[in-house]
């Protein structure tokens, strides 16, 4: 990612797709409840807010290293969310 703007877009798109996947599972799988999807969506929104707050934090000493850490955290959280959705049966 060449810019912070692109990182923000990627976070928005990927986490949005993850929420969409949770909604699809609600429609397809009988074992998934609306409450389960709502709690999952709330968690995704919290991560989204947290990541954007970290990106917008201009008071860090080494901005490039900080942004790289945010990217890693984003990737880890996204993988975790996908694993959670995949575990619903």
Buried (B, 14 or more C-beta within 10 A) or exposed (E): EEEEEEBBEBBEEBBEEBBEBBBEBBEEEEEBEEEBBEEBBEBBEEBBEBBBEBBEEEEEEEEEEBBEEBBEBBEEBBEEBBEBBEEBE
